[in-house]
């Protein structure tokens, strides 16, 4: 082939050159189509990938290399090939937490299924504080960090170098200068707007700051579809924070477009904090191949809340995030309320929601009235209409942007965390949900939901009925991309 790399006067590519290129892309497309058939999550996606890779290889091959993988094998391989400490850490922590299992009088019933998904036990002597919206969340978090005696672990999906990001950075630098070990993990894709100066300034001030990079390794170098969506903070192994807030001024209501940002975080004290710490350490080890020296002695705790932290992600053997939602939905007998900013469920979840409503469960979905991404809004319209037709109550939040991820089931189950009701959370993102089995906490979350419903509008008719042809086409077109939104 006559490729001329002289950028002065280049010789045009010949027909033979194009033919060779097209033949090579067809062969690659054929090979990848076999891989897609063997590894796709569903038969529908297998057929779609196979047809597109064979028919339009020039377009489909690079897309498949970026977003076509089913599981994040590299994350698992890193643990298998790592130091013995990381291989045995999860097992040792699970064994320690078993000693703080809830008393026999506190029957967990069917909720023990979540222990199998988490490979950890519920613990029974925890305390919680529900943190509503950004100012309350970051005040509580920053106060805890300011009192740290040994170490601070911080993890966000989005970190912005704005007022809030700089405020935390200054606090972490001050703590590090006092001899506190500070570990700061951020997602490379979610935090793409971070500046080199922001990162280097923290590192120069003894803050250990690294990105979570899903494209590590030769086989994953083009992969951009897996994200670490967790938001975790742990102080000294005894205080933990988890929830929907990222690090940016919009999360404290300082964005001119969104205005009020409705979000929820949870503060935990007690043995369950080690579950948050373990999730952070596994992510940190994947990113750095270094195991932080942390405290793993169990804090007995002063409360009575039964708590389990359930980390999920594309490295799991099962689709654990989707199974979490399915079991919660199936377990509901009287009430099932879910808040999610992104409502693009897969078929099993939408069918389970409809079945719950048909069997008489009070099913309510709280979602934004003002979307942050139009394609997500259009993709959700068909699912909203299915719910409305089946008696599921859908509320659109009107007082700003609703970003919280919360769920309550009946009178004793509540969960706060990072997972949305969409395919990305079910299969592509690393997420974490904190499950609390406690009637008092359930009541707190109920009151929070009721206040949110008062500031929302009930969707009382199908939103696509009577809509223009273009509107319905956009909804259908956006739904085609729902597996990766």
PyMOL commands that set and color helices and strands:
alter all, ss='L'
color gray80, all
select helices_A, chain A and resi 15-39+43-55+57-67+73-81+84-98+109-118+134-146+163-177+196-204+218-220+249-252+273-288+320-331+347-358+374-389+423-428+439-454+469-480+482-484
alter helices_A, ss='H'
color red, helices_A
select strands_A, chain A and resi 123-132+151-156+181-187+208-212+227-228+232-235+239-243+261-262+264-269+305-312+335-339+343-344+362-368+393-397+401-402+406-409+413-417+421-422+429-437+456-458
alter strands_A, ss='S'
color yellow, strands_A
deselect
rebuild
show_as cartoon
